[in-house]
Every structure is written in structure tokens, then in C-alpha cells.
């Protein structure tokens, strides 16, 4: 009985603990909001990629705009419909890192000077990827590229609303994150 009571107490306390860990960004600073996004993004790199699962979307929720949060949820639902329809016979529509140009994702970032008109902002970001050392393999040269993070200013302050992939990698993401998500949503109505 004591175990059940303890388990119940832990379950009820979990939302409060999660809320306390939510990342918030200063309301008037798009660069700080961009850095808050990357603080959430960084630990997620290398954990599967593609459309974030429910737990990862919860971590991102505080730093993304309502529009981008909805697109991610809609794309995840579309992917789930496709997977069920084909009985898991095809890979996910999006694989690798969706928040940067490089499939493997970024292991480091530096936010540049943001341009803002009061309601939207564009923040250039210099991203790097350093592959971990593997015994018996020569070191891999770090990759460096630039992407553009678009933000919107709403009642909750600045939030990431889109990413423009700007690296031009032969096998990397191109265009915009929002366009990729719209493609996934449209492919499985």
C-alpha cells in the first residue's frame, strides 16, 4: 500500500517537476531565445533524429512558436499514420537532424547578430559538428556551416518559428524546416 501511495505521489509531482525545468527566454531578446532553443537542442543531437517524439516535443515546446509546435505534432501524427498504413515497411519520411542543415546535427553553435522588426527576427547561427573519436579510425575534420533561425515575438516572448537551411551540403537539408514538415503532413492526409 505504501508503494502505491509513493508511486501515486511521484506521478502527481512529475508535471510540476517538468514545468519547473521548462526553458524560458527573456521576452525582449531574440538572441537569448535562440540560445535557449539550442540549449534544448544540444542534448537531443544523436538521439535518433527525424521528427521529435512526444517527450522531445515537450522539451522543445517552451522555445518554439505555437505554429512550429503544431507543425511538429501534425507531422508526427502523419508519420504515425503512414507507419501504420504500411505496417512499418518503410523508413520514416524524415531522418537525421531536422533542426540543422547537416544530417548528423550540430555539436556546437554561435548565434550571430539578430535582425528584428519588433514582431519577427532573423538570427544567423554558425554551427559545427565534431564527430566523436573512434579507435582505429583517423579523426574526421569538423564540419562548419551557417543556418538562419527565424523567430516570432508573441505573448510568451521570442520563440523559434522556423529554420532556413543555408549550408548547401550535397546530402543535407535544404529550404526550410516548415516546408519539410508541410511535405510530411501533405503526404499522409
Secondary structure, DSSP 8 states (H G I E B T S, - for coil): -HHHHHHHHHHHHHHHHHHHT-----TT-HHHHHHHHHHHHHTTTTS-BSS--HHHHHHHTTTB-HHHHHHHHHHHHHHHHHHHHTTT-S--SS-B-SSSSSTT--SEEEE---EE-SSEEEEEEEEEE-----TTS-----EEEEEEEEEEEETTEEEEEEEEE-S--TTS--EEHHHHHHHHHHHT-
